[in-house]
Every structure is written in C-alpha cells, then in structure tokens.
Amino acid sequence: MYRKTWFEINLDAIEENVKYIKQKNKKKFIAVLKANAYGCGDIQVAQAVLEAGAEMIAVSSVEEALSLRKEGYEGELLILGTTNPSDLQVLKEYHITTNAYSLEWVKKVIQLDCEGLKVHLKVDTGMNRIGSKSLDDTKEMLELLVNHGCKVEGIFTHFACADSNTTMTQTQFQLFKDTVEALDYTFEWIHCDNSDASVSLEEDFSNACRVGISLYGISAYEKSLNHALSFYTTLVHVKKVQPNETIGYGATYTTEKEEWIGTIPVGYADGFIRANQDRYLLCNDQLCRVVGRVCMDQAMILLPEKMEVGSIVEIFGPHLSLEKMAEDLHTIPYEIICLISPRVTRRYIKNHQVIREDNVLLELHR
C-alpha cells in the first residue's frame, strides 16, 4: 500500500455472521454481493460466505455475475436485477440464474432458445420496483417458461420496510405466501427474507434467506452480529497554524488561536464526501474535527495537540460506528460503503491477520 488510506474487511466477522444467521433461521443462505459486495470485493467476500455455509450468491446484473464467474466462482448464482432477453445465451453458457420479472419479459424470452435457462419468478408484493403484481400474470409466466423448457427453480419477493415496519412486512409476506400456494408448483428456492427479516420475521414458509448488509454486522434488530468493516487513513502532514488563518477551499474555517492542523489523504473522490465537514474522526484515541471543506483527495482535521505523521485516523470502525456516520450524513450504511471508491486499498483480515491487500489501480498494470 502506497497511499495510507484503506478499507478494512474482516472476513472472520463475515463468516461468523453467516453462521449466526443460518443457525437462527435454519434456512438456506443466499449471500447478496451486489455492487462488488457493497464495495468490499466480490470474490473475497464470496469465498468467506461459502466457507461459512452459504448455498447461493446473488448479484444485480449480468456484468456482476460474469465478474464472479471469471474470478473462479462456479456455484449457484442469481441475478436480482433486470436482464435483457438478448443476453439469454450468455446466461445459459455461464450457468447463471435470472429472475422473470414480467409477463412481457417472459413472452420475449420464449421466442428465443430458452431451453435450460434457470429462472426464479419475481413477485411484487408492495415494493413496486420490478416483479409481477398480478397472480394471473404470474401463473401465465410460470406456465410459459415451463412449457418452453426453462428450469423454474425459485420464486421470491422483496420487503420494502423490513427494518422499520413489521405490519407492512407481514402483509407483504402473506401476499407472497398466498401467491406461491396458488401456483401449486414445487420450487426448490422460496425466498423473501432480506437481512432484517432474516432475524426478525418468524415464518417457516420460505426455505431460504437473502442477506446483504447483515453480512457486515449491520441490522436494525440483531445486535449479536459482528461488525466487519472499518475505514482508516493516516496523518501525512501536521502543521501549527496561527490565529485568524483560514483552512481549505472557500476559507470556511478560521483558526481561533494557534492550532495544530493535520492533513489526511482521503477526500470525496474516495467516497469521503464533502458533507463530512465538521464531523469527528479518531486519532490517538482523541476526537478530531474535520475543518474546512473536504477536498477531492485530502482533508484537514483539527488536532487537540501535535501528533506524529503516520498516526492512524479512524473514519469508522471499532470506535466510530458506521451506523452513526450514516445518521450524521442523513443516509444509510449501504450508501457509505458503496461510495468508497475503487482507488482505496482493500485490506482483508482472516484468522486475525492481514492476508491480502488489493488496489484496482495496481491490478490494472499487472
């Protein structure tokens, strides 16, 4: 690692979280690794969840599925987002399961050579994103796919408020259950429980859970999960600034007295967005406020005293929670970690030690 800013992924914690959730709900485990495993590294996280007992991996697109295949993953692989019927042969060649999300899509697919295509039916129970809302349409979709040689292996829906509204979640679940029972078809995979529902919704109708953010220890309900993610940088420059001097672009901060200002090599191009101005980071066990505007590649923090260049600065991690950072920035943990850009080094921990460091900029030149 050259630039001392890194995103740390604890694979031990991820494995423990998978085992905990599997033990709790007694279902097959689908690990959702969309967006490069929420920015954590798709194949690295895939290997961890598989070792812990996951039976399937889900992604959002053909590109993400092919990425895992080309990195060596050969197991069950489901695309949760939309696919183009023209990509049918790619899906079949790489043994990728797709979802059937509308009758219109199915009618286009059956005009092609779809025999052998693996499919999960997507039912819309209130999310109103993708999926069939009509039972009649869903029945016709199933009949057409089966009659044209597709392997309809699963059916699923997605909850809109599993982290906050149990009444709506229960309503969606009942609609999903009624739909599946009305189809009178044996599905190998029946899944509706996302991360929060996997630990809070008591139902034994579905036989698989579909877990994303809780892989990393984030849950509205379950506090026994292990936090797996940390974001660190370091002090690369420290200077004493005189009273009434300004810091950074726009001169938005003025020193009140002699102050120690530290520069850290992280900025909005790394996902440390400008809204972090005036938030606190941790250096040498002391809180340090971000002063002045966050730059593209750097930011400045107010130090309570002179500190050594090279001192580690925690952005979020064991002492500053990702959830609190999300609350401060009026967003959700998903967005924060997905925004950590590829140029930030990923450091992986397994068996309590660093096992590898990956940086896409260096990989491009190997």
Summary of the structure (lengths in Angstrom):
residues: 366
radius of gyration: 23.5
end to end distance: 15.0
largest distance: 78.6
contacts: 1220
relative contact order: 0.14
helix: 34%
strand: 27%
